[in-house]
Each structure stands twice: as C-alpha cells, then as structure tokens.
Amino acid sequence: MLNQGCTLCYQGAKLVLFLTGKCNRSCWYCPISDERRGKDTVWANDRIVTTDADLIEEAENMSALGTGVTGGEAFLEPEKLVHYCSLLKEHFGPDHHIHLYTGTAPSREELEMIAPVVDEIRFHPPHEVWKHILDTPFMAAIENAKELGMEATIEVPSLPGLEDLRVTLPFVSQFNINELEWSETNAEAMRRRGYDLEDNYHNAVSGAACWANCLLDEEKVHFCTSSFKDSVQLRERLKHIAENTSRSFEEITEDGTVVYGHLVPTAPLPDDLEDDLFEDCGDHIECAWYLLAEFPDDFPGEKQIIERYPNGGMIVEVMPV
C-alpha cells in the first residue's frame, strides 16, 4: 500500500518545489537539466519562484494537497527549506503533506530543524555505498527521522546492485525505486556504461526495469516507471492547473493541455462575436480554436491553432489554419 506522499503524486496533487540546483554530490546518473543544475534558483513546478506569492499562487493553481521538495540538495539551503515548508503549512494548513528528498544523511540537529514542517523524508544513498549501507550514517538518520515523527523512506533509481539494499527494509516505512531515466545531462555517462534508451517514446533506460525485479517481491517496495511519471503523474497535475486557470474559450484536452486559436487579423472581428470567445492581446487575438477552423473566412489574417501546457506553459504544437 502506498504512503500518503506517493498517493498524492498519483493524483497529480503534489507541487514540485525545486529548492536549489546546488549539490555536494556528482552522481553520474543524475538527470537534472543544465537549466537547473548548479543554479541557486527556486522552481515551483515549471515556474521560477522569486517571491513567496509565486509559490503560493502556483500551488493554488493546481489545488495542491501536498509538496515534494527536491533539488539539488535541499540541506544546502536550510533557511530556504524551513521558510518555504513553513509558508506552505501556514497557508494550506497542517494536512498539506510535505516530503523531502536528500542525498545526505542529515544530523539529528538538521532533522530537528525540519521535523515540524516535513512529514516524510526520502533518503537517496548514493550508488557507491549500497554494498555497505548498514555501516553508513544513513541508518542513524533514518532512525532519528522516525523518532522525530517523520516517515522515513529510501528512494533510489533502478541500478544494478539493488539487492544490496534489501537489508534496509526493516528500518523504513516504504522503499521506492524509480526507473532509471536518460537525459541530456547524463547521456554521455550512460553511453560509457553501455546503456541505451528502452525505446523512442520514453526516457527509460533499457534493462532498468529488470534491475528492480530483485526487490519487487517485498511488500514495502514500490516501482515507479518513467512512463507513469509522464503519462499519469504529469497529466493529472496539468489537469488540475488547467481546470483552475484556463480561459473560457480554451479547450482542455485529456492530457491536461489547452487548445486555442491565435489570429493576427487583417480586418475587424465580427460585430456579434461574444466576449467570452476571444481575448485582445494587442498585436494578435486569442480565441476559441474552432472559430478559426470552422469559419476561416470570417477571420481574415494569419491563423494558427496552439496547444500548450496550461497557464502560459510550454507550447506543445502549433498548427497553421
């Protein structure tokens, strides 16, 4: 049975708070983009956070029921970590579930600092310590986290050697395995090790799912596939955002994207066009897509149908009319 943090992720109800791109490790399999890696920039989902209001607005836009704090290494920015987690708890209430990823084994003092505002801590012991995990500081950190009232989870990518971590199962509430993912930033390291993509449609590394099989017989172990993150987790989050932020004339797709028309007019708009079917954006008009597709002669000018992530997000497709 999944814990609350994973259940909310399944529902697309968790905000992703990327606290910092700074990290004191250099894991060869790290998939973080160059845009974020090493940069001391805060992101809420795909939005840069410069003020507290930015974070709260993004969380409200998706009706977030919780937050996953990631990076980089969040413990390199302890003041930001406590500040943003406290802000979210104060605004949304104590039931707003917060889980935190770390590649370190925090001290008792560091864990005491976050315990009032973090519900679950997910430990990511680096690959090189898996063979002797019981002799590392991670075990003491797991025990301290539990004593302070937090759930303690181990979350690692599917790599050869996962069997070495079986000894940790009695000490954690859940054990998450993420399917190893290929990215632009780890591609060269993948090639050096002889790895390749599973197919042309997903970021999963060929064979990565098989490496997880050695632990999937355990009740506490959960395997999260690359395709699930793309096709379910992200889609559900986009749907929440679209439902809260889409304009009256935008059509929400099954994937949570929005579709609308883009017109650079060469003549005035029809006099009987209802206000809720368009928006004057200065140098162009945005409107219901079907107006341009079904009545092109009524809207002379350059016409396109645009599909994009909601709330002004990434453009997925532009189709000339």
C-alpha positions as CSV (number, residue, x, y, z in Angstrom):
1,M,0.0,0.0,0.0
2,L,1.4,3.4,-1.0
3,N,2.0,6.1,1.6
4,Q,0.3,9.4,1.5
5,G,3.1,11.2,-0.3
6,C,3.0,8.7,-3.2
7,T,-0.8,8.6,-3.2
8,L,-1.0,12.3,-3.8
9,C,1.7,12.1,-6.5
10,Y,-0.5,9.5,-8.3
11,Q,-3.4,12.0,-8.1
12,G,-1.3,14.8,-9.6
13,A,-1.9,16.7,-6.4
14,K,1.7,17.4,-5.3
15,L,3.5,20.6,-6.2
16,V,7.2,20.0,-7.1
17,L,9.3,22.5,-5.2
18,F,12.8,22.5,-6.7
19,L,14.7,24.3,-3.9
20,T,18.2,24.6,-5.4
21,G,20.3,23.2,-8.1
22,K,23.4,23.2,-5.9
23,C,24.5,19.7,-4.8
24,N,27.5,18.3,-2.9
25,R,27.4,15.1,-4.9
26,S,28.1,14.2,-8.5
27,C,26.0,11.1,-9.2
28,W,26.7,10.0,-12.8
29,Y,23.0,9.1,-13.3
30,C,21.6,12.5,-12.2
31,P,19.0,13.6,-14.8
32,I,18.8,17.3,-13.8
33,S,18.9,19.7,-16.7
34,D,21.6,22.2,-17.4
35,E,19.0,24.9,-16.9
36,R,18.8,23.9,-13.2
37,R,22.0,22.0,-12.3
38,G,24.2,24.0,-10.1
39,K,22.0,27.1,-10.2
40,D,20.7,28.6,-7.0
41,T,17.2,29.1,-8.4
42,V,13.9,28.0,-6.8
43,W,11.2,26.5,-9.1
44,A,7.6,25.6,-8.3
45,N,6.7,23.1,-11.0
46,D,8.0,24.8,-14.1
47,R,7.8,28.4,-12.7
48,I,10.7,30.3,-11.3
49,V,10.0,31.5,-7.7
50,T,11.1,35.0,-6.8
51,T,8.6,35.8,-4.1
52,D,6.5,33.9,-1.6
53,A,3.4,34.8,-3.6
54,D,4.8,33.0,-6.7
55,L,5.0,29.7,-4.7
56,I,1.5,30.1,-3.2
57,E,-0.1,31.1,-6.5
58,E,1.4,28.1,-8.3
59,A,0.2,25.7,-5.5
60,E,-3.2,27.2,-5.7
61,N,-3.3,27.0,-9.5
62,M,-3.1,23.2,-9.2
63,S,-5.1,22.9,-6.0
64,A,-2.1,21.2,-4.4
65,L,-2.7,18.9,-1.5
66,G,1.0,18.5,-0.8
67,T,4.5,19.3,-1.9
68,G,7.6,17.3,-2.8
69,V,10.8,19.2,-2.1
70,T,13.7,18.3,-4.3
71,G,16.9,19.6,-5.9
72,G,20.0,19.6,-5.9
73,E,20.5,19.1,-2.2
74,A,17.9,20.9,-0.1
75,F,20.0,20.8,3.0
76,L,22.5,23.2,1.4
77,E,19.8,25.8,1.7
78,P,18.4,25.2,5.3
79,E,16.9,28.6,5.7
80,K,15.0,28.4,2.4
81,L,14.0,24.9,3.2
82,V,12.4,25.7,6.5
83,H,10.9,29.0,5.2
84,Y,9.1,27.6,2.2
85,C,7.9,24.5,4.0
86,S,6.6,26.7,6.9
87,L,4.9,29.0,4.3
88,L,3.1,26.1,2.7
89,K,2.0,24.6,6.0
90,E,0.8,28.0,7.3
91,H,-1.2,28.8,4.1
92,F,-2.7,25.4,3.4
93,G,-2.9,24.0,6.9
94,P,-1.1,21.2,8.7
95,D,-2.6,18.5,6.4
96,H,-0.7,19.8,3.4
97,H,1.7,16.9,3.1
98,I,5.4,17.7,2.5
99,H,8.0,15.1,1.6
100,L,11.7,16.0,1.1
101,Y,14.4,14.3,-0.9
102,T,18.0,14.3,0.3
103,G,21.2,12.6,-0.9
104,T,22.8,13.2,2.5
105,A,22.4,11.6,5.9
106,P,21.4,14.6,8.0
107,S,22.4,15.1,11.5
108,R,20.0,14.9,14.4
109,E,20.1,18.7,14.7
110,E,19.3,19.1,11.0
111,L,16.4,16.7,11.3
112,E,15.0,18.5,14.3
113,M,15.1,21.7,12.3
114,I,12.7,20.3,9.6
115,A,10.6,17.9,11.7
116,P,7.9,20.5,12.5
117,V,7.2,21.2,8.8
118,V,8.2,17.9,6.9
119,D,6.0,14.8,7.1
120,E,8.3,12.4,5.2
121,I,12.0,12.3,4.3
122,R,13.2,10.3,1.4
123,F,16.8,9.2,1.6
124,H,18.8,8.7,-1.6
125,P,22.0,6.9,-0.6
126,P,24.5,7.1,-3.5
127,H,25.1,4.0,-5.5
128,E,28.6,3.6,-4.3
129,V,27.5,3.0,-0.6
130,W,24.8,0.4,-1.3
131,K,27.1,-2.6,-0.6
132,H,27.8,-1.4,2.9
133,I,24.7,0.6,3.6
134,L,24.3,-0.6,7.2
135,D,27.7,0.9,8.1
136,T,26.8,4.3,6.8
137,P,25.3,7.4,8.6
138,F,22.1,6.8,6.6
139,M,20.9,4.2,9.1
140,A,21.2,6.6,12.1
141,A,19.5,9.4,10.1
142,I,16.6,7.0,9.3
143,E,16.2,6.1,12.9
144,N,16.4,9.8,14.0
145,A,13.8,10.8,11.4
146,K,11.3,8.2,12.7
147,E,11.9,9.2,16.3
148,L,11.1,12.8,15.4
149,G,7.8,11.8,13.9
150,M,8.6,11.8,10.2
151,E,8.1,8.9,7.8
152,A,11.5,7.5,6.6
153,T,11.7,6.2,3.0
154,I,14.5,5.1,0.8
155,E,14.1,6.2,-2.8
156,V,16.7,5.3,-5.4
157,P,17.0,4.7,-9.2
158,S,16.9,1.2,-10.6
159,L,20.5,0.3,-10.9
160,P,22.4,-3.0,-10.7
161,G,23.0,-3.8,-7.1
162,L,19.6,-3.0,-5.7
163,E,19.6,-6.3,-3.8
164,D,22.3,-4.9,-1.5
165,L,19.6,-2.5,-0.1
166,R,17.3,-5.3,1.0
167,V,18.8,-5.1,4.5
168,T,17.3,-1.6,5.0
169,L,13.7,-2.8,4.6
170,P,13.0,-3.5,8.3
171,F,14.0,0.1,9.1
172,V,11.9,2.1,6.5
173,S,8.2,2.7,6.1
174,Q,8.4,2.4,2.3
175,F,11.1,1.7,-0.3
176,N,10.7,3.5,-3.7
177,I,12.6,2.5,-6.9
178,N,12.4,4.9,-9.8
179,E,13.1,3.6,-13.3
180,L,16.5,4.9,-14.4
181,E,16.0,7.7,-16.9
182,W,18.1,9.0,-19.7
183,S,18.6,12.8,-20.0
184,E,20.8,15.2,-22.0
185,T,23.0,15.7,-18.9
186,N,23.6,12.0,-18.2
187,A,23.6,10.7,-21.7
188,E,27.4,10.5,-22.1
189,A,27.8,8.7,-18.8
190,M,25.1,6.2,-19.9
191,R,26.8,5.6,-23.2
192,R,30.2,4.9,-21.4
193,R,28.5,2.2,-19.4
194,G,26.9,0.7,-22.5
195,Y,23.3,1.7,-21.7
196,D,20.7,2.8,-24.2
197,L,17.2,4.0,-24.4
198,E,14.4,1.5,-24.0
199,D,12.5,2.9,-27.0
200,N,12.0,6.2,-28.9
201,Y,9.0,7.3,-26.9
202,H,10.1,7.4,-23.2
203,N,13.2,8.3,-21.2
204,A,13.6,4.9,-19.6
205,V,17.0,3.2,-19.9
206,S,16.9,-0.3,-21.4
207,G,17.1,-3.0,-18.8
208,A,16.4,-0.7,-15.9
209,A,13.1,-2.2,-15.1
210,C,14.7,-5.7,-14.8
211,W,17.2,-4.4,-12.2
212,A,14.3,-3.7,-9.9
213,N,12.9,-7.2,-10.1
214,C,15.1,-8.5,-7.2
215,L,13.1,-6.4,-4.7
216,L,9.6,-6.4,-6.1
217,D,8.6,-9.4,-4.0
218,E,8.8,-7.2,-0.9
219,E,5.6,-5.5,0.3
220,K,7.3,-2.2,1.2
221,V,8.8,-1.8,-2.3
222,H,7.2,0.3,-4.9
223,F,8.5,0.7,-8.5
224,C,7.7,3.9,-10.3
225,T,8.1,3.7,-14.1
226,S,9.3,6.5,-16.4
227,S,6.1,6.2,-18.5
228,F,3.9,6.6,-15.4
229,K,5.5,9.8,-14.5
230,D,5.0,11.2,-18.0
231,S,1.6,9.8,-18.8
232,V,-0.2,9.8,-15.4
233,Q,1.5,11.9,-12.8
234,L,2.3,14.9,-15.0
235,R,-1.0,14.7,-16.9
236,E,-3.1,14.7,-13.7
237,R,-1.1,17.7,-12.4
238,L,-1.7,19.6,-15.7
239,K,-5.4,18.8,-15.5
240,H,-5.6,20.4,-12.1
241,I,-3.8,23.5,-13.3
242,A,-5.9,23.7,-16.5
243,E,-9.2,23.4,-14.6
244,N,-8.2,26.3,-12.3
245,T,-6.6,28.7,-14.8
246,S,-7.9,28.1,-18.3
247,R,-9.8,30.9,-20.1
248,S,-13.4,30.5,-21.1
249,F,-12.5,29.8,-24.8
250,E,-9.7,27.4,-24.1
251,E,-10.4,23.7,-24.6
252,I,-8.8,21.3,-22.0
253,T,-7.6,18.1,-23.5
254,E,-7.4,14.6,-21.9
255,D,-3.7,15.3,-21.4
256,G,-4.3,18.5,-19.4
257,T,-3.1,20.8,-22.2
258,V,-5.2,23.6,-23.5
259,V,-6.0,24.4,-27.1
260,Y,-7.0,27.8,-28.5
261,G,-6.8,29.9,-31.7
262,H,-4.2,32.6,-32.5
263,L,-5.1,35.2,-35.0
264,V,-3.2,38.2,-36.5
265,P,-6.2,39.9,-38.0
266,T,-6.2,41.9,-41.2
267,A,-9.8,43.1,-40.7
268,P,-12.1,43.9,-37.8
269,L,-13.6,41.0,-35.8
270,P,-17.3,40.1,-36.4
271,D,-19.5,42.5,-34.5
272,D,-21.5,39.7,-33.0
273,L,-18.5,37.8,-31.5
274,E,-19.2,37.1,-27.9
275,D,-16.7,38.5,-25.4
276,D,-16.0,35.1,-23.7
277,L,-14.8,33.6,-27.0
278,F,-11.8,35.8,-27.5
279,E,-9.1,38.0,-25.9
280,D,-7.4,41.0,-27.4
281,C,-3.7,40.6,-26.8
282,G,-2.6,43.7,-28.6
283,D,-0.8,42.6,-31.7
284,H,-2.9,39.4,-32.0
285,I,-6.2,37.9,-30.9
286,E,-6.5,34.6,-29.0
287,C,-9.9,32.9,-29.3
288,A,-11.8,29.6,-29.4
289,W,-9.9,27.4,-31.8
290,Y,-13.0,26.2,-33.7
291,L,-13.8,29.8,-34.8
292,L,-10.7,29.8,-37.0
293,A,-11.1,26.2,-38.1
294,E,-14.8,26.3,-39.0
295,F,-15.2,29.9,-40.1
296,P,-11.9,30.9,-41.6
297,D,-13.5,33.5,-44.0
298,D,-14.9,35.4,-41.0
299,F,-11.5,35.8,-39.5
300,P,-9.0,37.0,-42.3
301,G,-5.4,37.1,-41.3
302,E,-2.7,34.7,-40.1
303,K,-4.4,31.9,-38.2
304,Q,-2.9,29.1,-36.0
305,I,-4.3,26.6,-33.5
306,I,-2.0,26.3,-30.5
307,E,-1.8,23.5,-27.9
308,R,0.3,24.2,-24.8
309,Y,0.6,23.5,-21.2
310,P,-1.9,25.5,-19.1
311,N,-1.4,28.9,-17.6
312,G,1.0,30.1,-20.3
313,G,3.2,27.0,-20.2
314,M,5.3,25.2,-22.8
315,I,3.9,25.1,-26.3
316,V,3.3,21.6,-27.5
317,E,2.1,22.1,-31.0
318,V,1.4,24.9,-33.5
319,M,-0.9,24.1,-36.4
320,P,-1.4,26.6,-39.2
321,V,-5.0,27.0,-40.4
